[in-house]
Amino acid sequence: MKWNHNSILGFTDDETVMLDFDETPFKTVKYWSQVAMTHFGLGGFLILKSSENHYHVVFNRRVDWAENMSVVAWVSLQSNNQGMLRYLRMQCIKKSSTLRIGPKGEKPSPRIVYREEKEDAQIKEYLETRKFLKKQGDALRAQI
Amino acid sequence: MVKRLSVYDDYETTKWVIMKQRSWIKRRDRVWQRYWYKTRVKVTVEESGRYEFYGRGRDLSRAVRLAHHYMPKGYVEVEARDFIENPEEYGVQGEWIWREVES
């Protein structure tokens, strides 16, 4: 997805569990996503590659804000991921989770690299928003 | 369905700032005395901001396009329709900065 904006576009939600793994290999990301899904019964997940060794994870089950932060805090502590701890703090300040959807500088939009189990709830919503933003990108490109 | 979107990054905008300017005055005893006076100067500043839009698809689409021209005044959480109706209340005119990023 290309974007004429120099600004960054993100998907925001407080009922979707989203994780941001920085400087983490894919195998580790997949492992912790599976562990979190089993431990909290999150139904399914989607892994997106943001850039080399940077991944985003979106889980399927709808949760409330308290449970959402509980999952993120649990994964960041268990995996000892400092980047995710910083992400957790930022989301707590904003009171909602955000993951980048559009490009950032020279980096392209995150692309889907792995899917597991169900995609009928929050993942569906995430993918719809992603599709919607892609259309916006095309419209803006035509406009500018 | 109500969706939520974020638009964020660093931007450049012009701002009026009060600065001190040096000047000289010739006194009656013919000594040049330096003094400072305050003046308003227009400067280009680099700031960062964030829009948190919520609303329906069509409104969000228009809000995102408007966000291309109006830079957020800090952290702005606003309904897309309110932003479309009155963008000057929530943003200032400027330009988003294109820069290379590491993460």
gemmi code that builds the backbone of each chain (N, CA, C; Angstrom):
import gemmi

chains = {
    "A": [
        ("MET", (0.840, -1.198, 0.000), (0.000, 0.000, 0.000), (0.877, 1.250, 0.000)),
        ("LYS", (0.703, 2.108, -1.013), (1.458, 3.354, -1.043), (0.568, 4.474, -0.530)),
        ("TRP", (1.161, 5.551, -0.059), (0.386, 6.598, 0.575), (1.031, 7.933, 0.289)),
        ("ASN", (0.248, 8.911, -0.153), (0.821, 10.205, -0.486), (1.060, 11.064, 0.744)),
        ("HIS", (0.378, 10.769, 1.838), (0.591, 11.488, 3.088), (1.999, 11.244, 3.573)),
        ("ASN", (2.589, 12.237, 4.208), (3.825, 11.977, 4.927), (3.514, 11.593, 6.360)),
        ("SER", (2.256, 11.720, 6.734), (1.847, 11.325, 8.075), (1.664, 9.811, 8.121)),
        ("ILE", (1.559, 9.296, 9.335), (1.414, 7.851, 9.504), (-0.041, 7.545, 9.864)),
        ("LEU", (-0.575, 6.501, 9.272), (-1.956, 6.127, 9.572), (-1.984, 4.863, 10.412)),
        ("GLY", (-2.830, 4.875, 11.428), (-2.879, 3.720, 12.305), (-4.294, 3.277, 12.595)),
        ("PHE", (-4.437, 2.008, 12.981), (-5.730, 1.449, 13.383), (-5.790, 1.497, 14.907)),
        ("THR", (-6.827, 2.133, 15.417), (-6.947, 2.280, 16.872), (-8.178, 1.550, 17.378)),
        ("ASP", (-8.010, 0.826, 18.470), (-9.147, 0.150, 19.092), (-8.770, -0.206, 20.527)),
        ("ASP", (-9.756, -0.186, 21.420), (-9.437, -0.576, 22.795), (-9.986, -1.964, 23.119)),
        ("GLU", (-10.689, -2.575, 22.155), (-11.257, -3.905, 22.417), (-10.520, -5.008, 21.658)),
        ("THR", (-9.472, -4.633, 20.954), (-8.682, -5.622, 20.206), (-7.301, -5.737, 20.838)),
        ("VAL", (-6.877, -6.961, 21.101), (-5.533, -7.153, 21.663), (-4.525, -7.064, 20.514)),
        ("MET", (-3.609, -6.114, 20.634), (-2.599, -5.923, 19.595), (-1.215, -5.875, 20.253)),
        ("LEU", (-0.281, -6.569, 19.658), (1.083, -6.582, 20.201), (2.052, -6.035, 19.156)),
        ("ASP", (3.096, -5.395, 19.652), (4.107, -4.833, 18.754), (5.473, -5.396, 19.165)),
        ("PHE", (6.016, -6.290, 18.340), (7.318, -6.894, 18.641), (8.407, -6.174, 17.853)),
        ("ASP", (9.308, -5.499, 18.559), (10.445, -4.854, 17.896), (11.699, -5.693, 18.116)),
        ("GLU", (12.545, -5.745, 17.114), (13.811, -6.494, 17.194), (13.601, -7.920, 17.700)),
        ("THR", (12.611, -8.594, 17.152), (12.310, -9.966, 17.551), (12.182, -10.834, 16.301)),
        ("PRO", (12.821, -12.003, 16.269), (12.670, -12.869, 15.098), (11.273, -13.473, 15.001)),
        ("PHE", (10.916, -13.882, 13.794), (9.556, -14.369, 13.537), (9.186, -15.562, 14.422)),
        ("LYS", (10.135, -16.488, 14.615), (9.843, -17.694, 15.400), (9.415, -17.338, 16.821)),
        ("THR", (10.093, -16.342, 17.419), (9.767, -15.914, 18.785), (8.383, -15.261, 18.812)),
        ("VAL", (8.116, -14.453, 17.799), (6.814, -13.775, 17.722), (5.693, -14.806, 17.645)),
        ("LYS", (5.902, -15.806, 16.790), (4.889, -16.858, 16.607), (4.701, -17.634, 17.916)),
        ("TYR", (5.801, -17.930, 18.590), (5.737, -18.694, 19.831), (4.923, -17.932, 20.883)),
        ("TRP", (5.246, -16.652, 21.092), (4.543, -15.885, 22.138), (3.085, -15.610, 21.768)),
        ("SER", (2.818, -15.528, 20.463), (1.427, -15.327, 20.027), (0.608, -16.576, 20.344)),
        ("GLN", (1.209, -17.734, 20.092), (0.502, -18.992, 20.372), (0.298, -19.177, 21.868)),
        ("VAL", (1.328, -18.838, 22.647), (1.233, -18.977, 24.111), (0.135, -18.056, 24.644)),
        ("ALA", (0.110, -16.796, 24.176), (-0.895, -15.828, 24.654), (-2.296, -16.259, 24.235)),
        ("MET", (-2.408, -16.778, 23.021), (-3.721, -17.198, 22.524), (-4.275, -18.344, 23.375)),
        ("THR", (-3.414, -19.287, 23.722), (-3.851, -20.431, 24.522), (-4.159, -19.997, 25.960)),
        ("HIS", (-3.282, -19.179, 26.524), (-3.415, -18.783, 27.929), (-4.665, -17.946, 28.176)),
        ("PHE", (-4.971, -17.033, 27.247), (-6.103, -16.119, 27.437), (-7.327, -16.493, 26.586)),
        ("GLY", (-7.220, -17.567, 25.812), (-8.341, -17.998, 24.969), (-8.746, -16.918, 23.970)),
        ("LEU", (-7.777, -16.458, 23.168), (-8.042, -15.319, 22.282), (-8.554, -15.725, 20.890)),
        ("GLY", (-8.754, -17.004, 20.680), (-9.451, -17.462, 19.470), (-8.624, -17.586, 18.208)),
        ("GLY", (-7.716, -16.714, 17.967), (-6.910, -16.764, 16.749), (-6.055, -15.517, 16.656)),
        ("PHE", (-5.094, -15.539, 15.748), (-4.253, -14.350, 15.602), (-3.708, -14.205, 14.192)),
        ("LEU", (-3.212, -13.013, 13.953), (-2.693, -12.628, 12.646), (-1.343, -11.971, 12.892)),
        ("ILE", (-0.304, -12.398, 12.157), (1.004, -11.750, 12.323), (1.308, -10.930, 11.071)),
        ("LEU", (1.689, -9.681, 11.281), (2.051, -8.806, 10.158), (3.504, -8.385, 10.300)),
        ("LYS", (4.199, -8.375, 9.179), (5.601, -7.955, 9.210), (5.656, -6.461, 8.891)),
        ("SER", (6.180, -5.694, 9.849), (6.255, -4.240, 9.661), (7.552, -3.870, 8.932)),
        ("SER", (8.644, -4.484, 9.367), (9.929, -4.370, 8.675), (10.800, -5.521, 9.173)),
        ("GLU", (12.074, -5.549, 8.820), (12.931, -6.672, 9.206), (12.967, -6.814, 10.734)),
        ("ASN", (12.534, -7.967, 11.239), (12.499, -8.264, 12.677), (11.558, -7.358, 13.483)),
        ("HIS", (10.590, -6.754, 12.814), (9.556, -5.972, 13.496), (8.197, -6.540, 13.075)),
        ("TYR", (7.449, -7.012, 14.049), (6.174, -7.662, 13.730), (5.036, -7.100, 14.574)),
        ("HIS", (3.824, -7.145, 14.006), (2.615, -6.780, 14.725), (1.738, -8.025, 14.847)),
        ("VAL", (1.041, -8.152, 15.965), (0.122, -9.284, 16.136), (-1.255, -8.741, 16.513)),
        ("VAL", (-2.283, -9.253, 15.852), (-3.667, -8.864, 16.160), (-4.418, -10.128, 16.553)),
        ("PHE", (-5.107, -10.100, 17.699), (-5.851, -11.278, 18.160), (-7.333, -11.135, 17.840)),
        ("ASN", (-8.017, -12.286, 17.813), (-9.387, -12.289, 17.298), (-10.469, -11.951, 18.322)),
        ("ARG", (-10.335, -12.406, 19.560), (-11.448, -12.239, 20.519), (-11.569, -10.788, 20.993)),
        ("ARG", (-12.843, -10.346, 21.106), (-13.106, -9.013, 21.637), (-12.914, -9.036, 23.155)),
        ("VAL", (-12.168, -8.088, 23.671), (-11.918, -8.029, 25.123), (-12.207, -6.606, 25.616)),
        ("ASP", (-12.270, -6.448, 26.941), (-12.412, -5.074, 27.443), (-11.010, -4.482, 27.643)),
        ("TRP", (-10.974, -3.192, 27.935), (-9.686, -2.486, 27.998), (-8.761, -3.083, 29.069)),
        ("ALA", (-9.333, -3.457, 30.229), (-8.520, -3.997, 31.327), (-7.865, -5.310, 30.909)),
        ("GLU", (-8.667, -6.195, 30.268), (-8.123, -7.488, 29.842), (-7.092, -7.297, 28.730)),
        ("ASN", (-7.363, -6.334, 27.865), (-6.442, -6.026, 26.765), (-5.050, -5.688, 27.316)),
        ("MET", (-5.025, -4.765, 28.265), (-3.737, -4.351, 28.836), (-3.098, -5.468, 29.656)),
        ("SER", (-3.959, -6.286, 30.257), (-3.449, -7.425, 31.032), (-2.684, -8.381, 30.108)),
        ("VAL", (-3.238, -8.642, 28.915), (-2.576, -9.548, 27.958), (-1.244, -8.954, 27.503)),
        ("VAL", (-1.273, -7.670, 27.135), (-0.045, -7.031, 26.626), (1.033, -7.029, 27.715)),
        ("ALA", (0.634, -6.699, 28.949), (1.593, -6.657, 30.058), (2.155, -8.054, 30.328)),
        ("TRP", (1.282, -9.060, 30.281), (1.716, -10.439, 30.540), (2.745, -10.889, 29.502)),
        ("VAL", (2.439, -10.647, 28.238), (3.365, -11.070, 27.168), (4.688, -10.309, 27.270)),
        ("SER", (4.611, -9.003, 27.528), (5.859, -8.228, 27.583), (6.737, -8.658, 28.757)),
        ("LEU", (6.096, -9.027, 29.878), (6.890, -9.489, 31.037), (7.463, -10.881, 30.807)),
        ("GLN", (6.617, -11.786, 30.293), (7.061, -13.164, 30.066), (8.175, -13.234, 29.016)),
        ("SER", (8.028, -12.423, 27.962), (9.015, -12.481, 26.869), (10.196, -11.550, 27.138)),
        ("ASN", (10.100, -10.755, 28.177), (11.142, -9.793, 28.560), (11.496, -8.880, 27.376)),
        ("ASN", (10.458, -8.406, 26.726), (10.638, -7.567, 25.541), (10.517, -6.088, 25.950)),
        ("GLN", (11.639, -5.381, 25.934), (11.664, -3.977, 26.379), (10.862, -3.071, 25.438)),
        ("GLY", (10.907, -3.391, 24.147), (10.167, -2.606, 23.158), (8.670, -2.658, 23.417)),
        ("MET", (8.210, -3.858, 23.798), (6.783, -3.997, 24.039), (6.364, -3.317, 25.346)),
        ("LEU", (7.261, -3.294, 26.301), (6.966, -2.584, 27.560), (6.748, -1.097, 27.280)),
        ("ARG", (7.584, -0.560, 26.384), (7.450, 0.849, 26.000), (6.119, 1.056, 25.261)),
        ("TYR", (5.791, 0.096, 24.377), (4.526, 0.148, 23.636), (3.355, 0.127, 24.619)),
        ("LEU", (3.466, -0.745, 25.633), (2.405, -0.862, 26.646), (2.178, 0.467, 27.367)),
        ("ARG", (3.284, 1.110, 27.742), (3.174, 2.404, 28.447), (2.473, 3.441, 27.573)),
        ("MET", (2.860, 3.479, 26.304), (2.266, 4.450, 25.378), (0.764, 4.222, 25.228)),
        ("GLN", (0.364, 2.951, 25.125), (-1.060, 2.644, 24.945), (-1.847, 2.980, 26.207)),
        ("CYS", (-1.219, 2.765, 27.365), (-1.893, 3.089, 28.633), (-2.142, 4.588, 28.735)),
        ("ILE", (-1.192, 5.382, 28.263), (-1.363, 6.842, 28.307), (-2.528, 7.247, 27.402)),
        ("LYS", (-2.586, 6.657, 26.207), (-3.634, 7.023, 25.238), (-4.990, 6.392, 25.571)),
        ("LYS", (-4.973, 5.327, 26.368), (-6.161, 4.540, 26.714), (-6.771, 3.849, 25.492)),
        ("SER", (-5.950, 3.537, 24.513), (-6.389, 2.731, 23.367), (-5.138, 2.219, 22.652)),
        ("SER", (-5.284, 1.066, 21.994), (-4.125, 0.480, 21.297), (-4.115, 0.907, 19.843)),
        ("THR", (-2.928, 1.183, 19.334), (-2.799, 1.572, 17.925), (-1.703, 0.759, 17.249)),
        ("LEU", (-1.992, 0.308, 16.053), (-0.966, -0.318, 15.216), (-0.944, 0.393, 13.873)),
        ("ARG", (0.239, 0.561, 13.358), (0.387, 1.245, 12.069), (-0.232, 0.419, 10.946)),
        ("ILE", (-0.922, 1.120, 10.040), (-1.497, 0.452, 8.870), (-0.820, 0.957, 7.599)),
        ("GLY", (-0.577, 2.247, 7.552), (0.023, 2.848, 6.349), (1.537, 2.787, 6.376)),
        ("PRO", (2.176, 3.284, 5.325), (3.641, 3.318, 5.292), (4.217, 4.340, 6.279)),
        ("LYS", (5.498, 4.177, 6.593), (6.163, 5.103, 7.521), (7.519, 5.427, 6.902)),
        ("GLY", (7.690, 6.628, 6.414), (8.921, 6.992, 5.720), (9.107, 6.100, 4.502)),
        ("GLU", (10.250, 5.438, 4.437), (10.539, 4.558, 3.313), (9.958, 3.153, 3.518)),
        ("LYS", (9.473, 2.905, 4.733), (8.964, 1.558, 5.033), (7.558, 1.363, 4.491)),
        ("PRO", (7.295, 0.216, 3.853), (5.938, -0.006, 3.325), (4.947, -0.355, 4.435)),
        ("SER", (3.696, -0.515, 4.059), (2.668, -0.910, 5.037), (2.970, -2.327, 5.535)),
        ("PRO", (2.586, -2.634, 6.783), (2.804, -4.003, 7.277), (2.040, -5.010, 6.423)),
        ("ARG", (2.674, -6.147, 6.156), (1.995, -7.158, 5.351), (1.804, -8.455, 6.149)),
        ("ILE", (0.722, -9.154, 5.808), (0.364, -10.361, 6.566), (1.343, -11.481, 6.238)),
        ("VAL", (1.901, -12.084, 7.289), (2.843, -13.183, 7.043), (2.364, -14.509, 7.650)),
        ("TYR", (1.419, -14.445, 8.593), (0.968, -15.696, 9.209), (-0.427, -15.525, 9.804)),
        ("ARG", (-1.249, -16.569, 9.651), (-2.597, -16.551, 10.229), (-2.799, -17.854, 10.993)),
        ("GLU", (-3.521, -17.786, 12.102), (-3.821, -19.037, 12.829), (-5.218, -18.968, 13.424)),
        ("GLU", (-5.944, -20.025, 13.247), (-7.318, -20.212, 13.746), (-8.281, -19.127, 13.275)),
        ("LYS", (-9.216, -18.714, 14.155), (-10.367, -17.901, 13.705), (-10.004, -16.462, 13.319)),
        ("GLU", (-10.831, -15.928, 12.402), (-10.638, -14.526, 11.969), (-11.984, -13.832, 11.824)),
        ("ASP", (-12.959, -14.238, 12.659), (-14.321, -13.758, 12.420), (-14.720, -12.536, 13.258)),
        ("ALA", (-13.888, -12.118, 14.205), (-14.306, -10.999, 15.062), (-13.406, -9.775, 14.864)),
        ("GLN", (-12.451, -9.597, 15.756), (-11.626, -8.380, 15.721), (-10.663, -8.358, 14.533)),
        ("ILE", (-10.192, -9.536, 14.144), (-9.291, -9.595, 12.980), (-10.040, -9.155, 11.727)),
        ("LYS", (-11.308, -9.560, 11.644), (-12.143, -9.181, 10.494), (-12.278, -7.656, 10.446)),
        ("GLU", (-12.531, -7.089, 11.615), (-12.679, -5.626, 11.712), (-11.378, -4.921, 11.306)),
        ("TYR", (-10.268, -5.473, 11.785), (-8.953, -4.903, 11.462), (-8.703, -4.941, 9.948)),
        ("LEU", (-9.028, -6.097, 9.343), (-8.788, -6.247, 7.902), (-9.692, -5.321, 7.087)),
        ("GLU", (-10.928, -5.114, 7.600), (-11.854, -4.191, 6.905), (-11.296, -2.767, 6.926)),
        ("THR", (-10.799, -2.355, 8.086), (-10.230, -1.004, 8.203), (-9.007, -0.859, 7.306)),
        ("ARG", (-8.233, -1.904, 7.235), (-7.025, -1.908, 6.407), (-7.407, -1.732, 4.930)),
        ("LYS", (-8.459, -2.448, 4.550), (-8.947, -2.379, 3.173), (-9.471, -0.966, 2.885)),
        ("PHE", (-10.197, -0.425, 3.869), (-10.774, 0.921, 3.743), (-9.658, 1.956, 3.547)),
        ("LEU", (-8.583, 1.803, 4.305), (-7.472, 2.754, 4.194), (-6.741, 2.624, 2.866)),
        ("LYS", (-6.709, 1.423, 2.350), (-6.067, 1.211, 1.048), (-6.824, 1.997, -0.029)),
        ("LYS", (-8.171, 1.938, 0.081), (-9.014, 2.690, -0.866), (-8.736, 4.181, -0.731)),
        ("GLN", (-8.594, 4.648, 0.529), (-8.316, 6.066, 0.770), (-6.995, 6.485, 0.135)),
        ("GLY", (-6.017, 5.585, 0.266), (-4.698, 5.853, -0.318), (-4.795, 6.021, -1.826)),
        ("ASP", (-5.580, 5.142, -2.456), (-5.754, 5.212, -3.916), (-6.443, 6.514, -4.301)),
        ("ALA", (-7.485, 6.885, -3.528), (-8.245, 8.106, -3.827), (-7.363, 9.344, -3.681)),
        ("LEU", (-6.550, 9.355, -2.633), (-5.672, 10.511, -2.397), (-4.621, 10.641, -3.495)),
        ("ARG", (-4.102, 9.490, -3.911), (-3.103, 9.497, -4.971), (-3.685, 10.093, -6.259)),
        ("ALA", (-4.955, 9.758, -6.487), (-5.614, 10.277, -7.682), (-5.860, 11.782, -7.555)),
        ("GLN", (-6.099, 12.222, -6.318), (-6.423, 13.628, -6.059), (-5.195, 14.535, -6.151)),
        ("ILE", (-4.054, 14.046, -5.621), (-2.864, 14.908, -5.538), (-2.054, 14.851, -6.838)),
    ],
    "B": [
        ("MET", (-20.890, 1.253, 10.955), (-20.005, 0.838, 12.054), (-18.998, 1.951, 12.370)),
        ("VAL", (-18.833, 2.228, 13.646), (-17.887, 3.284, 14.043), (-16.466, 2.721, 14.024)),
        ("LYS", (-15.607, 3.398, 13.292), (-14.206, 2.978, 13.202), (-13.349, 4.027, 13.887)),
        ("ARG", (-12.153, 3.632, 14.230), (-11.210, 4.603, 14.810), (-9.900, 4.560, 14.032)),
        ("LEU", (-9.395, 5.741, 13.736), (-8.145, 5.842, 12.990), (-7.218, 6.848, 13.661)),
        ("SER", (-5.938, 6.627, 13.504), (-4.964, 7.596, 14.017), (-4.162, 8.152, 12.852)),
        ("VAL", (-3.919, 9.430, 12.893), (-3.020, 10.071, 11.922), (-1.995, 10.827, 12.755)),
        ("TYR", (-0.727, 10.487, 12.600), (0.276, 11.075, 13.484), (1.645, 11.151, 12.816)),
        ("ASP", (2.442, 12.056, 13.258), (3.846, 12.183, 12.844), (4.342, 13.585, 13.206)),
        ("ASP", (5.522, 13.922, 12.702), (6.062, 15.276, 12.912), (5.623, 16.162, 11.752)),
        ("TYR", (5.474, 17.442, 12.041), (5.080, 18.365, 10.976), (5.766, 19.718, 11.148)),
        ("GLU", (5.701, 20.479, 10.066), (6.257, 21.837, 10.085), (5.118, 22.827, 9.970)),
        ("THR", (5.151, 23.855, 10.787), (4.128, 24.891, 10.691), (4.744, 26.246, 11.030)),
        ("THR", (4.034, 27.306, 10.656), (4.553, 28.642, 11.005), (3.828, 29.135, 12.248)),
        ("LYS", (4.573, 29.855, 13.057), (4.025, 30.305, 14.331), (4.521, 31.716, 14.612)),
        ("TRP", (3.690, 32.511, 15.269), (4.145, 33.820, 15.725), (4.776, 33.653, 17.105)),
        ("VAL", (6.037, 34.088, 17.247), (6.663, 34.006, 18.566), (7.170, 35.401, 18.966)),
        ("ILE", (7.191, 35.644, 20.264), (7.683, 36.944, 20.741), (9.177, 36.826, 20.994)),
        ("MET", (9.939, 37.701, 20.339), (11.392, 37.689, 20.505), (11.868, 39.069, 20.922)),
        ("LYS", (13.067, 39.112, 21.476), (13.638, 40.404, 21.855), (14.558, 40.881, 20.745)),
        ("GLN", (14.429, 42.129, 20.394), (15.295, 42.683, 19.364), (16.112, 43.838, 19.953)),
        ("ARG", (17.396, 43.876, 19.555), (18.291, 44.892, 20.119), (18.199, 46.185, 19.307)),
        ("SER", (18.253, 47.303, 20.015), (18.270, 48.583, 19.316), (19.102, 49.587, 20.124)),
        ("TRP", (19.361, 50.743, 19.498), (20.195, 51.750, 20.166), (19.451, 53.083, 20.209)),
        ("ILE", (19.661, 53.815, 21.256), (19.046, 55.126, 21.383), (20.124, 56.121, 21.824)),
        ("LYS", (20.067, 57.321, 21.217), (21.068, 58.329, 21.590), (20.515, 59.181, 22.731)),
        ("ARG", (21.194, 59.150, 23.819), (20.719, 59.879, 25.003), (21.053, 61.381, 24.872)),
        ("ARG", (20.509, 62.161, 25.815), (20.769, 63.603, 25.776), (22.250, 63.913, 26.005)),
        ("ASP", (22.897, 63.052, 26.813), (24.324, 63.276, 27.055), (25.187, 62.691, 25.924)),
        ("ARG", (24.568, 62.396, 24.793), (25.209, 61.933, 23.565), (25.872, 60.555, 23.682)),
        ("VAL", (25.376, 59.800, 24.624), (25.872, 58.421, 24.758), (24.844, 57.501, 24.101)),
        ("TRP", (25.375, 56.583, 23.301), (24.475, 55.609, 22.674), (24.149, 54.514, 23.677)),
        ("GLN", (22.879, 54.364, 23.968), (22.491, 53.333, 24.941), (21.733, 52.198, 24.245)),
        ("ARG", (22.173, 51.012, 24.597), (21.524, 49.848, 23.994), (20.250, 49.515, 24.774)),
        ("TYR", (19.212, 49.125, 24.073), (18.009, 48.633, 24.754), (17.365, 47.527, 23.926)),
        ("TRP", (16.509, 46.773, 24.600), (15.844, 45.637, 23.944), (14.345, 45.903, 23.899)),
        ("TYR", (13.746, 45.602, 22.800), (12.274, 45.677, 22.762), (11.706, 44.369, 22.239)),
        ("LYS", (10.463, 44.112, 22.613), (9.838, 42.846, 22.218), (9.162, 43.013, 20.873)),
        ("THR", (9.336, 41.995, 20.034), (8.700, 42.044, 18.722), (8.152, 40.666, 18.355)),
        ("ARG", (7.121, 40.663, 17.509), (6.552, 39.380, 17.088), (7.188, 38.951, 15.776)),
        ("VAL", (7.668, 37.710, 15.729), (8.332, 37.222, 14.515), (7.669, 35.909, 14.090)),
        ("LYS", (7.502, 35.750, 12.788), (6.917, 34.510, 12.268), (8.050, 33.517, 12.019)),
        ("VAL", (7.984, 32.367, 12.673), (9.040, 31.373, 12.484), (8.442, 30.020, 12.088)),
        ("THR", (9.260, 29.226, 11.419), (8.826, 27.862, 11.080), (9.287, 26.935, 12.189)),
        ("VAL", (8.346, 26.203, 12.757), (8.698, 25.303, 13.856), (8.356, 23.864, 13.490)),
        ("GLU", (9.085, 22.959, 14.116), (8.844, 21.532, 13.903), (8.168, 20.986, 15.150)),
        ("GLU", (7.009, 20.389, 14.983), (6.282, 19.849, 16.133), (5.740, 18.466, 15.795)),
        ("SER", (5.271, 17.784, 16.803), (4.641, 16.497, 16.503), (3.228, 16.499, 17.082)),
        ("GLY", (2.360, 15.791, 16.418), (0.972, 15.766, 16.874), (0.278, 14.508, 16.427)),
        ("ARG", (-0.951, 14.374, 16.911), (-1.678, 13.138, 16.630), (-3.178, 13.393, 16.602)),
        ("TYR", (-3.824, 12.896, 15.553), (-5.284, 12.910, 15.488), (-5.785, 11.519, 15.829)),
        ("GLU", (-6.807, 11.458, 16.655), (-7.507, 10.189, 16.889), (-8.926, 10.424, 16.395)),
        ("PHE", (-9.219, 9.953, 15.186), (-10.539, 10.156, 14.598), (-11.437, 8.958, 14.896)),
        ("TYR", (-12.700, 9.232, 15.147), (-13.669, 8.141, 15.220), (-14.931, 8.580, 14.490)),
        ("GLY", (-15.597, 7.623, 13.900), (-16.807, 7.954, 13.154), (-17.073, 6.941, 12.068)),
        ("ARG", (-17.952, 7.323, 11.155), (-18.326, 6.399, 10.077), (-17.403, 6.575, 8.877)),
        ("GLY", (-17.422, 5.574, 8.012), (-16.490, 5.508, 6.887), (-16.334, 6.773, 6.073)),
        ("ARG", (-17.466, 7.349, 5.616), (-17.387, 8.508, 4.726), (-16.753, 9.705, 5.443)),
        ("ASP", (-17.165, 9.907, 6.698), (-16.613, 11.032, 7.467), (-15.116, 10.844, 7.703)),
        ("LEU", (-14.758, 9.591, 8.028), (-13.334, 9.304, 8.287), (-12.498, 9.567, 7.046)),
        ("SER", (-13.040, 9.165, 5.923), (-12.319, 9.350, 4.667), (-12.057, 10.832, 4.402)),
        ("ARG", (-13.083, 11.658, 4.650), (-12.922, 13.103, 4.429), (-12.000, 13.716, 5.474)),
        ("ALA", (-12.092, 13.208, 6.691), (-11.238, 13.735, 7.767), (-9.769, 13.442, 7.480)),
        ("VAL", (-9.491, 12.246, 6.982), (-8.109, 11.861, 6.674), (-7.545, 12.751, 5.568)),
        ("ARG", (-8.404, 13.071, 4.583), (-7.939, 13.963, 3.506), (-7.671, 15.365, 4.041)),
        ("LEU", (-8.539, 15.830, 4.930), (-8.341, 17.177, 5.513), (-7.086, 17.214, 6.383)),
        ("ALA", (-6.804, 16.093, 7.026), (-5.634, 16.024, 7.909), (-4.333, 16.208, 7.139)),
        ("HIS", (-4.425, 16.090, 5.829), (-3.257, 16.326, 4.981), (-2.862, 17.805, 5.003)),
        ("HIS", (-3.845, 18.681, 5.240), (-3.603, 20.131, 5.219), (-3.569, 20.754, 6.611)),
        ("TYR", (-4.313, 20.172, 7.534), (-4.376, 20.725, 8.894), (-3.615, 19.834, 9.862)),
        ("MET", (-2.578, 20.395, 10.453), (-1.750, 19.622, 11.379), (-2.365, 19.677, 12.776)),
        ("PRO", (-2.328, 18.567, 13.512), (-2.982, 18.542, 14.828), (-2.291, 19.434, 15.856)),
        ("LYS", (-3.111, 20.070, 16.686), (-2.547, 20.876, 17.780), (-2.320, 19.934, 18.959)),
        ("GLY", (-1.219, 19.247, 18.959), (-0.918, 18.293, 20.035), (-1.685, 16.995, 19.853)),
        ("TYR", (-2.268, 16.497, 20.940), (-3.044, 15.257, 20.891), (-4.518, 15.628, 20.750)),
        ("VAL", (-5.093, 15.259, 19.614), (-6.478, 15.664, 19.338), (-7.342, 14.426, 19.136)),
        ("GLU", (-8.320, 14.230, 20.035), (-9.260, 13.126, 19.870), (-10.589, 13.760, 19.487)),
        ("VAL", (-11.050, 13.485, 18.282), (-12.218, 14.206, 17.780), (-13.048, 13.315, 16.860)),
        ("GLU", (-14.363, 13.574, 16.858), (-15.232, 12.845, 15.941), (-14.960, 13.387, 14.534)),
        ("ALA", (-14.876, 12.482, 13.567), (-14.502, 12.879, 12.200), (-15.410, 13.982, 11.668)),
        ("ARG", (-16.718, 13.901, 11.954), (-17.658, 14.895, 11.429), (-17.379, 16.281, 12.016)),
        ("ASP", (-17.082, 16.331, 13.318), (-16.765, 17.623, 13.958), (-15.529, 18.239, 13.335)),
        ("PHE", (-14.561, 17.382, 13.039), (-13.316, 17.870, 12.441), (-13.561, 18.428, 11.036)),
        ("ILE", (-14.406, 17.745, 10.266), (-14.698, 18.206, 8.901), (-15.393, 19.569, 8.942)),
        ("GLU", (-16.338, 19.698, 9.909), (-17.099, 20.953, 9.988), (-16.233, 22.124, 10.435)),
        ("ASN", (-15.277, 21.846, 11.284), (-14.461, 22.956, 11.798), (-13.000, 22.538, 11.989)),
        ("PRO", (-12.275, 22.350, 10.892), (-10.888, 21.856, 11.027), (-9.944, 22.841, 11.708)),
        ("GLU", (-10.252, 24.152, 11.576), (-9.344, 25.156, 12.163), (-9.334, 25.114, 13.686)),
        ("GLU", (-10.410, 24.586, 14.244), (-10.462, 24.509, 15.711), (-9.479, 23.465, 16.245)),
        ("TYR", (-9.275, 22.416, 15.452), (-8.454, 21.303, 15.922), (-7.047, 21.280, 15.315)),
        ("GLY", (-6.862, 22.005, 14.225), (-5.554, 21.940, 13.561), (-5.078, 23.270, 13.034)),
        ("VAL", (-3.811, 23.296, 12.670), (-3.224, 24.495, 12.058), (-2.654, 24.100, 10.702)),
        ("GLN", (-2.572, 25.064, 9.809), (-2.058, 24.736, 8.486), (-0.555, 24.474, 8.543)),
        ("GLY", (-0.114, 23.482, 7.822), (1.305, 23.125, 7.827), (1.565, 21.975, 6.888)),
        ("GLU", (2.701, 21.340, 7.087), (3.070, 20.216, 6.216), (3.678, 19.090, 7.031)),
        ("TRP", (3.275, 17.874, 6.723), (3.880, 16.720, 7.384), (5.309, 16.555, 6.870)),
        ("ILE", (6.181, 16.134, 7.748), (7.598, 15.988, 7.368), (7.870, 14.552, 6.926)),
        ("TRP", (8.548, 14.459, 5.806), (8.946, 13.129, 5.320), (10.335, 12.844, 5.866)),
        ("ARG", (10.460, 11.763, 6.613), (11.813, 11.423, 7.079), (12.020, 9.908, 7.145)),
        ("GLU", (13.276, 9.532, 7.063), (13.595, 8.107, 7.122), (13.573, 7.648, 8.563)),
        ("VAL", (13.051, 6.460, 8.790), (12.924, 5.963, 10.157), (13.602, 4.614, 10.305)),
        ("GLU", (13.972, 4.306, 11.540), (14.673, 3.045, 11.772), (13.742, 1.943, 12.245)),
        ("SER", (12.725, 2.321, 13.049), (11.852, 1.258, 13.575), (10.416, 1.473, 13.162)),
    ],
}
model = gemmi.Model(1)
for chain_id, residues in chains.items():
    chain = gemmi.Chain(chain_id)
    for i, (resn, *xyz) in enumerate(residues, 1):
        res = gemmi.Residue()
        res.name, res.seqid = resn, gemmi.SeqId(i, " ")
        for name, pos in zip(("N", "CA", "C"), xyz):
            atom = gemmi.Atom()
            atom.name, atom.element = name, gemmi.Element(name[0])
            atom.pos, atom.b_iso = gemmi.Position(*pos), 0.0
            res.add_atom(atom)
        chain.add_residue(res)
    model.add_chain(chain)
structure = gemmi.Structure()
structure.add_model(model)
structure.setup_entities()
